[in-house]
Amino acid sequence: MTWVLVAVAASGPPELKRARELYQQTRYEEALHIVEAIDKRSPAAWELRGKIRYQQGEFKRACEALEKAVAMEPGNSGHHLWLGRAYGRRAETSSFLTAPGHAVKARRSFEKAVELDRRNLEAMSDLLEYYLKAPGFLGGGIEKAEAVAAKIGAVDAAEHQNALARTAEKRGDYSSAERNLRRAVELEPKRTGRWIDLAKFLARRGRLEESEAAFWQAEQAAPADPRLLYERAGVYVRAKRNLDTARELLARYLNSPLTPDDPPRREAERLLKQATRG
């Protein structure tokens, strides 16, 4: 009986459960309406509020909510992960004067998330991405990224290969990057994302027919996955080719039942505008 009571307590009040269900359906305004009425002492509610604001593109308000979650529950790796994501997007969307400060806060949050939970693959992946993209004066660096990749290797073999591919591509070692991506596919052949990563890499290298073949394999693995529509369209738009097909794919994507794990609708709409302009 004790474990039942613990499980119920951990899941939170019914209102929070309902708000989470709406969030997963990307019904963000409805979820926000519920979560704003939940006890302000709930760190889980503050985290969900921050995630909703993040998905809505309101990154300043997302940071404010997630800072509250972190203050109430500083040992929660997930709070720090989402705070890092929110500060990262603030850095990308703010002025050159304020962006560096937000970027540093993003890095520190990702580092804290990894420190608190050495098996948090999402946090390690986001930290690796930060190290790869950020300049040295903001704490970036390829050596740091490679150290994170090694930590990922202790948790997940396929994700380790993906991390190795990202660091190899950053160094310009494209043959190693491709080998790692293909190894990730071998380890998880039914996971759509592995094929998508390979397809996008091949497109970046100008190997368009092979990229198409990888996208086809991804479709065989999960034909209903809407990410395929978005990612394939993105490859076409960036290459400025097959724009009619890109517009069709994006229209289908925008009419698909999406989750917060899928690219945001606003990003698909932005791509659609690019495809329309040609």
JOVEN-V582973 format. One record per pair of residues at least 24 apart in sequence whose ideal C-beta (glycine too) atoms are under 10 Angstrom apart, sorted by the first residue. I is the first residue (numbers start at 0). J is the second residue. D is the distance in whole Angstrom. If there is no record, write none. Layout:
# JOVEN-V582973
I/J/D, I/J/D
This chain:
# JOVEN-V582973
9/43/9, 10/43/9, 11/37/8, 11/38/10, 11/41/7, 11/43/5, 11/44/8, 11/47/9, 12/37/7, 12/38/8, 12/41/8, 12/43/9, 12/44/9, 14/38/9, 14/41/10, 14/44/9, 15/41/7, 15/43/6, 15/44/6, 15/47/7, 18/43/10, 18/44/8, 18/47/6, 18/48/9, 18/51/8, 19/43/9, 19/47/6, 19/50/9, 21/47/10, 21/51/9, 22/47/6, 22/48/10, 22/50/7, 22/51/6, 22/54/8, 22/258/9, 22/259/6, 23/257/10, 23/258/6, 23/259/7, 23/260/9, 24/256/8, 24/257/9, 24/258/8, 24/259/9, 25/51/10, 25/54/7, 25/256/8, 25/257/5, 25/258/7, 25/259/6, 25/261/8, 25/263/9, 25/264/8, 26/51/10, 27/51/5, 27/52/9, 27/53/10, 27/54/6, 27/55/6, 27/259/9, 28/55/8, 30/54/9, 31/55/8, 34/64/9, 39/67/8, 39/71/10, 40/67/10, 40/71/7, 41/67/10, 41/68/9, 41/71/8, 41/72/10, 42/67/8, 42/68/5, 42/69/8, 42/70/8, 42/71/4, 42/72/4, 42/73/9, 42/75/7, 42/78/7, 43/68/8, 43/71/9, 43/72/8, 43/75/9, 43/77/10, 43/78/9, 44/68/8, 44/71/10, 45/69/9, 45/70/9, 45/71/7, 45/72/9, 45/78/8, 46/71/9, 46/72/8, 46/75/8, 46/77/7, 46/78/6, 46/80/10, 46/81/6, 46/82/9, 47/81/10, 49/78/8, 49/81/6, 49/82/7, 49/84/9, 49/85/6, 50/77/10, 50/81/6, 50/84/9, 50/85/9, 50/259/7, 51/259/9, 52/85/8, 53/81/7, 53/82/10, 53/84/6, 53/85/5, 53/88/7, 53/259/9, 53/263/9, 54/259/6, 54/263/6, 54/264/9, 54/265/9, 55/263/9, 55/265/9, 56/88/8, 56/92/8, 56/263/7, 56/265/6, 56/266/10, 57/85/9, 57/88/10, 58/84/9, 58/85/5, 58/86/8, 58/87/9, 58/88/5, 58/89/4, 58/90/9, 58/91/9, 58/92/6, 58/93/8, 58/101/9, 59/85/8, 59/86/10, 59/88/10, 59/89/6, 59/92/9, 59/93/9, 59/101/10, 60/85/9, 61/85/4, 61/86/9, 61/88/8, 61/89/8, 62/86/6, 62/88/9, 62/89/6, 62/101/8, 62/104/8, 62/105/10, 62/108/10, 65/108/9, 66/104/10, 66/108/10, 69/108/8, 69/111/9, 73/111/9, 73/115/9, 74/111/10, 74/115/6, 74/116/9, 75/112/9, 75/115/7, 75/116/9, 76/111/8, 76/112/5, 76/113/8, 76/114/8, 76/115/4, 76/116/4, 76/117/9, 76/118/9, 76/119/5, 76/121/9, 76/122/6, 77/112/7, 77/115/9, 77/116/8, 77/119/8, 77/121/9, 77/122/8, 78/108/9, 78/111/9, 78/112/8, 78/115/9, 79/107/9, 79/108/5, 79/109/7, 79/110/9, 79/111/4, 79/112/4, 79/113/9, 79/114/9, 79/115/7, 79/116/9, 79/119/9, 79/122/7, 80/108/7, 80/109/7, 80/111/9, 80/112/4, 80/113/9, 80/115/9, 80/116/9, 80/119/7, 80/121/6, 80/122/5, 80/123/10, 80/124/10, 80/125/7, 80/126/9, 81/108/8, 81/112/9, 81/121/10, 81/122/10, 81/125/10, 82/107/9, 82/108/4, 82/109/9, 82/111/9, 82/112/8, 83/107/8, 83/108/3, 83/109/4, 83/110/8, 83/111/8, 83/112/6, 83/113/10, 83/122/8, 83/125/6, 83/126/8, 83/129/8, 84/108/8, 84/109/8, 84/112/10, 84/121/9, 84/122/10, 84/125/7, 87/125/8, 87/128/9, 87/129/7, 87/132/10, 87/133/10, 90/129/10, 90/133/9, 90/137/9, 91/132/10, 98/137/9, 99/133/10, 99/134/9, 99/136/8, 99/137/6, 100/137/10, 102/129/8, 102/132/9, 102/133/6, 102/134/9, 102/136/10, 102/137/5, 102/138/8, 102/139/9, 103/133/9, 103/136/10, 103/137/6, 103/138/7, 105/129/6, 105/133/9, 105/137/9, 105/138/10, 106/130/8, 106/133/7, 106/137/7, 106/138/5, 106/139/8, 106/143/10, 107/138/8, 109/147/9, 110/138/9, 110/143/10, 110/147/10, 113/147/7, 113/150/7, 113/151/10, 117/150/7, 117/153/8, 117/154/8, 118/150/10, 118/151/10, 118/153/9, 118/154/5, 118/155/9, 119/154/9, 120/150/10, 120/151/7, 120/154/6, 120/155/6, 120/158/6, 120/159/10, 120/162/10, 121/158/10, 122/147/10, 123/147/6, 123/148/9, 123/150/6, 123/151/5, 123/153/10, 123/154/8, 123/155/9, 123/158/8, 123/162/8, 124/148/10, 124/151/7, 124/155/10, 124/158/7, 124/161/8, 124/162/7, 124/165/9, 126/150/9, 126/151/10, 127/151/7, 127/158/10, 127/161/10, 127/162/6, 127/165/7, 127/166/8, 128/162/10, 128/165/7, 130/165/10, 130/166/9, 130/169/9, 131/162/10, 131/165/6, 131/166/7, 131/168/9, 131/169/5, 132/169/9, 141/166/6, 141/169/6, 141/170/6, 142/166/9, 144/169/7, 144/170/10, 145/169/9, 145/170/9, 148/179/10, 155/183/10, 155/186/9, 155/187/9, 156/182/9, 156/183/9, 156/186/6, 156/187/9, 157/182/8, 157/183/5, 157/184/8, 157/185/9, 157/186/4, 157/187/5, 157/188/10, 157/190/7, 157/192/10, 157/193/7, 158/183/8, 158/186/9, 158/187/9, 158/192/10, 158/193/10, 159/183/8, 159/186/9, 160/184/9, 160/185/9, 160/186/7, 160/187/9, 160/193/9, 160/196/10, 161/186/10, 161/187/10, 161/192/9, 161/193/7, 161/196/6, 161/197/10, 164/196/7, 164/197/9, 164/200/7, 165/196/9, 165/200/10, 168/200/7, 168/203/8, 168/204/9, 173/200/8, 173/203/9, 173/204/6, 176/200/7, 176/203/10, 176/204/9, 177/201/8, 177/204/8, 177/206/9, 177/209/10, 180/213/9, 181/213/10, 184/213/8, 184/216/8, 184/217/10, 184/220/10, 187/220/9, 188/216/8, 188/219/10, 188/220/7, 189/219/9, 189/220/5, 189/221/8, 190/217/9, 190/220/7, 190/221/8, 191/216/9, 191/217/5, 191/218/8, 191/219/10, 191/220/5, 191/221/4, 191/222/9, 191/223/10, 191/224/5, 191/226/7, 191/227/7, 191/230/9, 192/217/8, 192/220/9, 192/221/9, 192/224/9, 192/226/7, 192/227/10, 192/230/9, 193/217/8, 193/220/8, 194/218/8, 194/219/9, 194/220/6, 194/221/9, 194/227/9, 194/230/10, 195/220/10, 195/221/10, 195/224/9, 195/226/7, 195/227/7, 195/229/10, 195/230/5, 195/231/8, 195/234/10, 196/230/9, 198/227/9, 198/230/7, 198/231/8, 198/234/7, 199/230/7, 199/231/9, 199/233/8, 199/234/6, 199/237/9, 201/234/9, 202/230/10, 202/231/9, 202/233/9, 202/234/5, 202/235/9, 202/237/8, 202/238/7, 203/234/9, 203/237/9, 203/238/10, 205/238/9, 207/234/9, 207/235/10, 207/238/7, 207/240/8, 207/241/10, 210/234/7, 210/238/9, 211/241/10, 223/255/9, 223/256/9, 224/255/9, 224/261/9, 225/251/8, 225/252/5, 225/253/9, 225/254/9, 225/255/4, 225/256/8, 225/257/6, 225/258/9, 225/261/6, 225/262/9, 225/267/9, 226/252/9, 226/255/10, 226/257/9, 226/258/10, 226/260/8, 226/261/6, 226/262/7, 227/251/10, 227/252/9, 228/252/4, 228/253/9, 228/254/10, 228/255/7, 228/261/10, 228/262/10, 228/267/9, 229/253/9, 229/255/9, 229/257/9, 229/261/7, 229/262/5, 229/263/10, 229/264/10, 229/266/8, 229/267/6, 229/270/8, 230/262/8, 232/267/8, 232/270/6, 232/271/8, 232/273/10, 232/274/7, 233/262/8, 233/266/9, 233/267/9, 233/270/6, 233/273/9, 233/274/10, 235/270/9, 235/274/7, 236/269/10, 236/270/5, 236/271/9, 236/272/10, 236/273/5, 236/274/5, 236/275/10, 236/276/10, 236/277/10, 237/270/9, 237/273/9, 239/273/9, 239/274/9, 239/277/7, 241/274/9, 242/273/9, 242/274/5, 242/275/8, 242/276/9, 242/277/6, 243/274/8, 243/277/10, 244/274/9, 245/270/7, 245/271/8, 245/273/9, 245/274/4, 245/275/9, 246/270/9, 246/271/6, 246/273/10, 246/274/5, 246/275/7, 247/274/10, 248/274/9, 249/273/10, 249/274/7, 249/275/10, 250/274/10
